[in-house]
Amino acid sequence: MEHDDNSQHHVQITAHGGRAAVEIDGKQVDPSAVKAYSITHLAGEQPEVLLHVADRNDALWSGTARVAVADLPDPGPAAAVFLDAIDPEALERAALSRPDLGTEPCSLTKAMLTQLGEWARGL
């Protein structure tokens, strides 16, 4: 399959329940070679289809693709904003009233960290 930055390929996906048949430019893709797919179409941009390839030694792929590697964001700044918004008095009250608060050393710290984690997850 030839590709350059200006070319587009015809992709047809026919989904039947938990299975899908994928064709690229009229050529059927081996169903066992694709474990998932996603389609993105942002306004003003060309649609993109992302095929998640199964980890199989006998799958053969040819062609070119645009590859993007995502870098996970640093959680530090978001954590700092979250922690800055915490009312220390409310945290202490919540931690001291937890049913899992123990009597062993560092149990209050553990209860506070557990409470912060629950608040961060919206619980």
BATOR-583349 format. One record per residue: residue number from 1; chain; x, y, z of N, C-alpha, C, CB in turn. Coordinates in pm, whole numbers, plus 50000, padded with zeros to 5 digits. Glycine has a CB too. Example, Ala and Ser with C-alpha at 12.3 -4.5 7.8 and 13.67 -1.06 7.14 Angstrom:
<nodes>
NODE tipa nupa   n.u   n.v   n.w  ca.u  ca.v  ca.w   c.u   c.v   c.w  cb.u  cb.v  cb.w
NODE    1    A 51319 49431 50780 51230 49550 50780 51320 49670 50780 51131 49553 50905
NODE    2    A 51285 49775 50708 51367 49894 50714 51290 50003 50787 51408 49940 50572
</nodes>
This chain:
<nodes>
NODE tipa nupa   n.u   n.v   n.w  ca.u  ca.v  ca.w   c.u   c.v   c.w  cb.u  cb.v  cb.w
NODE    1    A 50084 49885 50000 50000 50000 50000 50090 50123 50000 49903 49999 50121
NODE    2    A 50082 50203 49897 50165 50322 49887 50102 50435 49968 50184 50364 49739
NODE    3    A 50189 50522 50019 50137 50629 50103 50230 50748 50097 50120 50581 50249
NODE    4    A 50173 50865 50086 50248 50988 50109 50159 51078 50193 50291 51057 49974
NODE    5    A 50211 51188 50241 50135 51272 50333 50008 51330 50273 50222 51384 50381
NODE    6    A 49998 51335 50140 49880 51392 50076 49780 51286 50031 49921 51475 49958
NODE    7    A 49815 51158 50039 49725 51055 49990 49629 51010 50099 49804 50936 49937
NODE    8    A 49516 50962 50055 49418 50906 50146 49388 50765 50097 49288 50993 50153
NODE    9    A 49349 50681 50189 49313 50544 50155 49168 50521 50195 49408 50442 50225
NODE   10    A 49101 50442 50116 48963 50407 50146 48964 50296 50250 48886 50364 50016
NODE   11    A 48900 50322 50363 48892 50223 50471 48745 50192 50493 48959 50275 50604
NODE   12    A 48714 50064 50493 48577 50022 50520 48581 49926 50638 48511 49956 50394
NODE   13    A 48501 49956 50738 48491 49870 50857 48346 49829 50869 48542 49944 50987
NODE   14    A 48323 49699 50870 48189 49645 50886 48187 49570 51018 48149 49553 50767
NODE   15    A 48116 49626 51115 48112 49567 51249 47988 49480 51265 48115 49677 51357
NODE   16    A 48007 49363 51321 47898 49270 51352 47917 49225 51496 47897 49146 51253
NODE   17    A 47844 49287 51588 47861 49252 51729 48002 49281 51775 47826 49106 51752
NODE   18    A 48069 49180 51827 48206 49196 51877 48312 49176 51773 48230 49102 51989
NODE   19    A 48275 49156 51647 48372 49133 51539 48360 49243 51434 48350 48993 51474
NODE   20    A 48470 49264 51361 48468 49364 51255 48554 49316 51139 48517 49501 51306
NODE   21    A 48507 49345 51019 48585 49319 50899 48644 49453 50855 48498 49253 50785
NODE   22    A 48776 49454 50833 48844 49577 50795 48902 49559 50655 48956 49613 50897
NODE   23    A 48873 49656 50568 48931 49658 50433 49002 49791 50414 48821 49637 50323
NODE   24    A 49121 49786 50354 49195 49907 50319 49217 49904 50169 49330 49916 50397
NODE   25    A 49166 50004 50100 49174 50012 49954 49125 49883 49888 49317 50042 49911
NODE   26    A 49016 49827 49942 48955 49708 49885 49021 49577 49924 48955 49719 49741
NODE   27    A 49129 49582 50001 49198 49459 50043 49162 49427 50187 49352 49475 50028
NODE   28    A 49111 49305 50206 49070 49260 50338 49191 49246 50429 48994 49127 50329
NODE   29    A 49180 49297 50551 49284 49281 50652 49251 49156 50732 49297 49408 50744
NODE   30    A 49351 49073 50756 49330 48950 50834 49268 48987 50969 49465 48873 50853
NODE   31    A 49146 48939 50999 49079 48976 51124 49159 48938 51248 48944 48910 51130
NODE   32    A 49240 48834 51242 49317 48794 51360 49436 48886 51383 49365 48651 51346
NODE   33    A 49467 48973 51285 49582 49063 51298 49545 49195 51365 49642 49089 51162
NODE   34    A 49415 49223 51380 49371 49350 51439 49296 49319 51567 49282 49432 51340
NODE   35    A 49345 49374 51679 49276 49350 51806 49179 49462 51841 49376 49333 51917
NODE   36    A 49196 49580 51779 49104 49691 51804 49127 49797 51697 49124 49751 51946
NODE   37    A 49032 49888 51688 49047 50002 51598 48978 50121 51660 48990 49972 51456
NODE   38    A 49022 50240 51623 48954 50361 51666 48953 50458 51549 49023 50425 51791
NODE   39    A 48848 50538 51544 48830 50634 51436 48820 50772 51500 48704 50602 51349
NODE   40    A 48897 50867 51447 48895 51004 51496 48871 51097 51378 49028 51040 51569
NODE   41    A 48782 51191 51397 48760 51290 51291 48734 51424 51359 48639 51249 51198
NODE   42    A 48835 51508 51360 48822 51641 51417 48778 51738 51309 48956 51687 51481
NODE   43    A 48695 51832 51344 48643 51930 51248 48760 51999 51177 48553 52035 51318
NODE   44    A 48752 52005 51047 48854 52072 50967 48975 51987 50936 48898 52193 51037
NODE   45    A 48979 51864 50984 49092 51775 50959 49045 51648 50889 49164 51741 51090
NODE   46    A 49139 51576 50829 49107 51449 50766 49079 51344 50874 49223 51403 50672
NODE   47    A 48985 51254 50850 48961 51147 50946 49082 51054 50953 48834 51068 50910
NODE   48    A 49101 50994 51069 49210 50898 51089 49154 50769 51147 49320 50956 51182
NODE   49    A 49207 50659 51099 49171 50528 51152 49298 50470 51212 49110 50433 51041
NODE   50    A 49290 50427 51337 49404 50367 51406 49373 50220 51427 49433 50438 51542
NODE   51    A 49455 50133 51367 49441 49989 51388 49539 49945 51495 49465 49911 51255
NODE   52    A 49490 49876 51596 49574 49822 51702 49608 49679 51661 49502 49827 51844
NODE   53    A 49734 49656 51632 49779 49529 51577 49794 49426 51688 49912 49547 51501
NODE   54    A 49743 49306 51661 49760 49195 51755 49905 49153 51756 49668 49076 51717
NODE   55    A 49953 49107 51867 50092 49062 51879 50100 48918 51829 50143 49074 52027
NODE   56    A 50117 48907 51698 50122 48775 51636 50245 48766 51548 49993 48746 51553
NODE   57    A 50317 48656 51558 50438 48637 51478 50405 48611 51331 50520 48523 51533
NODE   58    A 50287 48557 51303 50256 48520 51165 50178 48629 51090 50178 48392 51163
NODE   59    A 50156 48745 51153 50087 48854 51084 50186 48929 50996 50019 48950 51186
NODE   60    A 50146 48958 50873 50231 49029 50780 50166 49160 50743 50260 48944 50654
NODE   61    A 50237 49270 50763 50187 49402 50729 50286 49466 50633 50167 49489 50856
NODE   62    A 50233 49537 50536 50321 49614 50450 50258 49749 50428 50348 49542 50315
NODE   63    A 50339 49846 50400 50290 49981 50380 50358 50075 50476 50139 49987 50397
NODE   64    A 50316 50198 50474 50373 50297 50564 50263 50355 50649 50445 50407 50485
NODE   65    A 50302 50414 50756 50205 50473 50848 50267 50595 50914 50159 50371 50955
NODE   66    A 50184 50685 50952 50228 50797 51033 50225 50747 51177 50138 50927 51013
NODE   67    A 50335 50762 51248 50345 50710 51384 50364 50826 51480 50463 50609 51396
NODE   68    A 50287 50826 51585 50301 50926 51690 50323 50854 51822 50175 51020 51697
NODE   69    A 50419 50899 51896 50448 50841 52027 50407 50942 52131 50600 50802 52041
NODE   70    A 50317 50902 52216 50267 50992 52320 50358 50988 52440 50123 50955 52360
NODE   71    A 50385 51103 52494 50464 51115 52615 50366 51141 52728 50573 51228 52603
NODE   72    A 50371 51059 52832 50279 51077 52944 50309 51210 53013 50289 50959 53044
NODE   73    A 50205 51286 53044 50229 51415 53110 50281 51396 53251 50100 51498 53112
NODE   74    A 50359 51492 53296 50412 51492 53432 50295 51515 53527 50523 51602 53450
NODE   75    A 50269 51423 53620 50155 51440 53710 50179 51545 53819 50121 51308 53774
NODE   76    A 50303 51588 53835 50337 51681 53943 50256 51809 53944 50480 51717 53934
NODE   77    A 50247 51883 53832 50170 52008 53835 50023 51988 53870 50180 52077 53701
NODE   78    A 49961 51885 53815 49819 51859 53847 49804 51820 53994 49762 51747 53756
NODE   79    A 49898 51742 54045 49893 51703 54187 49910 51826 54276 50003 51598 54219
NODE   80    A 49998 51917 54237 50019 52039 54316 49892 52123 54321 50134 52120 54259
NODE   81    A 49824 52137 54208 49698 52214 54204 49595 52147 54294 49644 52226 54058
NODE   82    A 49585 52014 54285 49490 51939 54368 49520 51959 54517 49494 51789 54333
NODE   83    A 49647 51943 54555 49685 51955 54696 49667 52098 54748 49830 51911 54716
NODE   84    A 49692 52198 54662 49672 52337 54703 49526 52366 54736 49720 52432 54595
NODE   85    A 49434 52291 54677 49291 52314 54698 49237 52242 54822 49214 52270 54577
NODE   86    A 49319 52161 54887 49274 52083 55002 49269 52170 55127 49365 51962 55025
NODE   87    A 49158 52163 55197 49144 52231 55326 49204 52137 55432 48991 52265 55359
NODE   88    A 49313 52178 55497 49380 52090 55593 49287 52043 55706 49500 52160 55653
NODE   89    A 49201 52132 55752 49109 52095 55860 49010 51988 55814 49033 52220 55910
NODE   90    A 48959 52003 55691 48865 51904 55638 48936 51770 55617 48804 51953 55504
NODE   91    A 49060 51773 55573 49136 51649 55554 49157 51580 55687 49272 51677 55488
NODE   92    A 49194 51655 55790 49218 51595 55922 49089 51535 55978 49273 51701 56020
NODE   93    A 48977 51608 55965 48847 51555 56014 48811 51427 55941 48734 51660 55997
NODE   94    A 48827 51427 55808 48790 51310 55729 48879 51191 55763 48800 51341 55579
NODE   95    A 49008 51215 55780 49100 51105 55811 49073 51049 55950 49245 51153 55800
NODE   96    A 49047 51135 56046 49022 51088 56183 48889 51014 56195 49024 51205 56281
NODE   97    A 48796 51038 56105 48667 50970 56114 48659 50846 56024 48555 51067 56076
NODE   98    A 48769 50810 55961 48770 50693 55875 48758 50566 55959 48897 50688 55789
NODE   99    A 48675 50471 55915 48662 50345 55989 48789 50258 55981 48542 50267 55937
NODE  100    A 48873 50282 55881 48995 50202 55868 49116 50267 55936 49025 50180 55721
NODE  101    A 49094 50374 56012 49204 50438 56085 49253 50343 56193 49159 50575 56147
NODE  102    A 49381 50311 56189 49438 50218 56287 49508 50291 56399 49536 50123 56220
NODE  103    A 49575 50213 56484 49648 50270 56597 49799 50252 56582 49601 50205 56727
NODE  104    A 49840 50185 56478 49983 50162 56455 50051 50293 56413 50005 50053 56346
NODE  105    A 50184 50298 56422 50256 50419 56381 50223 50456 56235 50408 50399 56399
NODE  106    A 50212 50581 56210 50184 50638 56077 50043 50610 56027 50283 50584 55977
NODE  107    A 49954 50562 56113 49819 50530 56067 49742 50656 56026 49742 50456 56177
NODE  108    A 49766 50769 56092 49697 50892 56052 49747 50938 55914 49720 51004 56157
NODE  109    A 49876 50929 55892 49931 50965 55760 49873 50874 55653 50085 50956 55759
NODE  110    A 49867 50744 55683 49810 50649 55586 49663 50682 55559 49823 50504 55639
NODE  111    A 49587 50716 55663 49446 50752 55646 49432 50879 55563 49378 50770 55784
NODE  112    A 49521 50976 55584 49516 51100 55507 49549 51074 55360 49614 51204 55566
NODE  113    A 49649 50992 55334 49684 50959 55196 49571 50882 55127 49813 50878 55192
NODE  114    A 49509 50791 55199 49396 50716 55144 49281 50812 55114 49350 50606 55243
NODE  115    A 49255 50905 55205 49147 51002 55185 49176 51091 55066 49127 51087 55312
NODE  116    A 49300 51139 55053 49337 51222 54938 49320 51146 54807 49482 51270 54952
NODE  117    A 49359 51019 54807 49342 50937 54687 49195 50922 54649 49403 50800 54707
NODE  118    A 49110 50901 54748 48967 50889 54722 48910 51021 54669 48892 50847 54850
NODE  119    A 48951 51131 54727 48904 51262 54679 48952 51286 54535 48953 51376 54772
NODE  120    A 49076 51248 54507 49130 51267 54372 49052 51187 54268 49278 51225 54368
NODE  121    A 49003 51069 54307 48924 50985 54217 48776 51020 54219 48942 50839 54252
NODE  122    A 48739 51123 54298 48600 51166 54304 48512 51079 54393 48543 51168 54167
NODE  123    A 48571 51004 54481 48493 50917 54570 48456 50988 54698 48570 50791 54603
</nodes>
